[in-house]
């Protein structure tokens, strides 16, 4: 069977047959077209194995594709673009895939304009068309989420946070792609936020604060207030920022972390208001089936016997604190 015939099998949708046909040929001859055929047939199988939830085999094929990629005549960049899409899919499906390790190996200068181009999803079944971030932007977002998990741990999987040095090493893996993203779309609020987080880890907190303050002039995302609060030393300003984070987060389950931080600030100063935040935090965690952590238990003991403020009183407290420090 010739390479041309194997490509024809692929066109017919017979991807398993095409894959099995090219493997022995590639094992003895890695010519231009044999290598190209090996790459695309293996890529087909990778996607199929992911759909079949055979993720271990999918990971092996993906690693093999990375080894083959440098030997391909990829002038149009389609092979690399396909690898980028595969990486995004694997990140979503596999718990063992590390996007940070992948982007560390990535030669970001080889990414094409198409890789940074926003995708427009067509209208389907009454749903209007809508923009989807470019594949390169999706890579960056996946890598950033992995970085955050390393910074704060993962409550669901009980993963502990990594050390500062380990997180810093991960920032350096992420940085070339982030710098390229900033060149491609410097006004993007996500890119700016990612840069602020990296600056924070690198100890350049003034630069991070400057980015957050600029972002908050045009956005009211709760996480921006909370991340700026982490960098703020003044207790009053810090508390006001957590109040704004709480107010700008609609879902109570995502407010619990902000409430907990506000309770920590208030527990020695204003126990009734601290008790209010703890009460809300505990109720939500119990409703979600989460355990009550040791530090929450300690604060509950400190607030034992204290009557929490009402919702109305707490809202008025938020308003006054934000007016004073906002």
N, C-alpha and C positions, 0 to 999 in steps of 0.2 A: 504494500500500500504506500502511496506517495503522500507527501505533506499536503498537496493540493486536495487529494481525496479525503484526508482527515479534516481539513477545513470544511469540505463539503458536508461531511457527517455532522460537524458542529452547526452549520447553517440549518441542517435538517432537524436540529434539536436533539440529536443522538450524542449527548455530551459524555456519557459514560463510555460509550464505544470509542469516541474520539480520544478521550483521555487514555484509555487502555492501549490504543493503537500507537500513540505518540511516545509513550514512556520507554518502550524498548529501543525505539529509534533514537531518542534523545540520549539514552544511556551510552550509545556507541558513537554518536556524532552530534556535536553542538554547533551546527552551522547556523547561519543567519535565520533561515526560514524554519528550521527545526526548533530553534530556541524560541522564536516568535510563536510557533504553534504550541509548544510546550507551555509557554506562559498563559496564553489565552484559554487553552483547554483546562489547565489547572485552575485558572481563575473561575471558570464556569463551575467546576467541581467544588471549589471553595464556597461559592454562593449556595450551591445545592446542599452541601453538608451543614451549613449554618441553618438553612430552612428545615433540615432534618434533625436539628439539635445535636448533631454529632460534632460538638465543639472542640474536643481534643484533636480529632482528625483535621478539622478546619484550621486550628492553630498550626498544626504541622505543615499543612499546605501553604498557609500564609508565610511562614518562615522560609519555606522553599522558594516561594515567589520573590521574596526579598533578595534571596541569593541569585536568582535568575535575572532580576530587573536590570542590574548594571550591564549585562551582556546583550541587552536588547537595543536595536536601533529605534529609539523612541523619540524621533524628531518632533512628532506632533504632540507628545506629552500624554497620550491617551493611556498608556500602560501605567504611568505614575499616577494619573488621576484615578484610575481604577483601583490602584493600591490604596489611595487615600480613602476612597469610599468603603473599601473592605475594612480598613482600620476603624472607621466610624461605626460600621455595623458590628464588628467584633467587640468594640468597647461597650456597646449597648447590650450585647448578648452574653459575653463571657466575663465571669468574675475574675479570671486569672490574667486577662489581657491588661497590659499597662500602656496607656496612651503616652504617658511621660517618657517611657523607654523608647516608644516608637518615634516620637517627635525629636528625641535626642539624636537619633540616627538620621533623621530627615535632613536632606540638603535643601534648605528653604529657598535658596536662590534659584533652584530648578522649578519651583512652583510657577505655573503659568498665570496669565491674567484671568483665564477661564476658571482656574482653581479658586480665585478670589472673587469670582463673580456671583452675585446673589442669584439664586434660582427662583423662578416664578412657577409655583405649582398651579397647574390648570384647574379650572372650575370642574367639580365633579358632583353630580347628583344634587344640584341646587346650592352647593357650597362655592362661594366665589373664589376666584384665583387669589393666591396670597404668596408673599415672598418667603423664601426659606434661606437661611444663611448659607453662604458658600461652603463648599466642602472643607476648604482650609480653615474657615471660621469655626466650623463644627469640630475640627480637630483641636483647635485652640480651646474651645469651650469644654470639651471632654477632658483635656489635659488639666485645665484649671479646676474642674470639679474633683479630679483625682488629687490635685495639690491641696485643695481645701480639706479633703478627707484626711490627708496626712497631717494637716495643721491642727484640726479639731477632733480627729477620731471619727468613728462611725458608731453611733449609738445602737443601730439595728444589728450590726454584726459584732458589736463589742470590741471593735478595733481601737486601740489606744493611740493617741497622737504620737507622731514621730518627734525626735529631738529637733532642736532648732537647726543644728548642722545638717541633719538629714533633709529637712524641709528646704534649707538654703540650697543644697545640692539639686533638689528637684526644681527649684526656681531657675537655676542655671540651665537645666535641660529645656525648660519652657521658653526661656528668654529669646533665643533667635527667632522662633516662630512669632512670638508676641511683638518683637521689634518690627518684623516684616508686616504684621497686621496693622501696626500703628502707621507704617508708611503707606499701606494700602488704604486704610480708612481711619485717619487720625481722630475724627470727630465721633466715632462710634463709642457710645457710653460703656459698652461691655469691655472693649479694648482698654479704655481709660481706667475702668475699675480694676481690671486684671493688672495693669501697670501699677496702680496704687497698692495693691496687695503685695506685689513683688517688691516694690520700694519698702514697704513695711517690714517684710522679712529681711531685707538687706540692711535694715537699720536707717534708711533714709526717710525718716518719718515726716519731716517737714514737706518733702516733695509729695508724699502720699496725702497729707492733710490738704495741701493746695489743690490736688486733683479732686478730692472729695468735695471740697467747698465749691469748686467750679461745677461739678456734676449736680450738686444739690440746688444750684440756681435754675436748672432746667429739668430736674427730675425729683420725684418724691418717693423713690423706692425705699422700703423699710430697711433693707440690708445696708444701704449707703449710710443711713443714720447710725446704725449699729456698728459698722466698721469704723466710722469716724469716732464714735464714742470710745472704742477700744484704744484709740490714739490720744484721747483727751485726758489731761491730768486733773483739771479743775472738777471737783465733785459735782458742783451745781450744773455746769455745762454738760458733763457726762450724763447726769440724770435726765436733763432736758432732752438730750439726743435719744436716750432710750425711750422717753415718753413719746417722742415723734416717731420712733420706730414702731412702737405699739399702735399708735393711732393710724399709721399708714400701712399697716398689715391687716388685711381683711380676714384672713383665716386664723382662728384662735390657736390652732395647733402650731403655727409658725411664730406666734407671739410668746410662747412659753420661755424661750431662751432670753428674750428681751425682758420679760417680767422677772425672771430669775436674777439677771444682772441688776435690774433696778432695785429689787429686794435687797441684794447685797449692799448696795449703796445706802439704803434707807434703814437697815436693821438696827444700827446703833444710833440713828438720829431721829427716826420717826417710825416706831414699831407698828402703830395702827395701819399706816400706809404700806409698810413692808408686808404686814400680815395680809393685806388685800391682794398684793401681787403673788404671794406664796399660795394663798387660797385658790386663786385662778390657775396658777401653774400646776398645783397638785391635782385639781379637778380634771384638767385637760389630760395630764399624763395618765391618770387612772382610767379615764375614758378611752384612751388609746392603748391601754394595756401595758404601759411603761412602769417600771419600778421607780420608787422614790429614792433618789441618790442620797449618799451620806451627808453631803453638804446641805441639801434641802432639809434633811432631818434635823441637822444642827440648828438651822435658822428657825425651824418650826418650834424647837425647844426654847429658843430665845424669845419667841413671840407667844409662848404658851400663856393662855389666859387673857390675851389682848384682843379686844373687839376690833375687827378689821373695819376700815372705812367703807362706806357704801360706794356703789358705782358712780353715783352723781358726785359725791365728794371727791372721788379719785379723778374724775374727769375735770373737775374744777382745779384740782391740784396740777394736772397736766397743763391746763391752760395757763395758769399763773407762772409755772416754772418755765414754760416755753416763751412766754411773753418777757420774762426777766432775762433769760439767757439765749433765746433764739436769735 
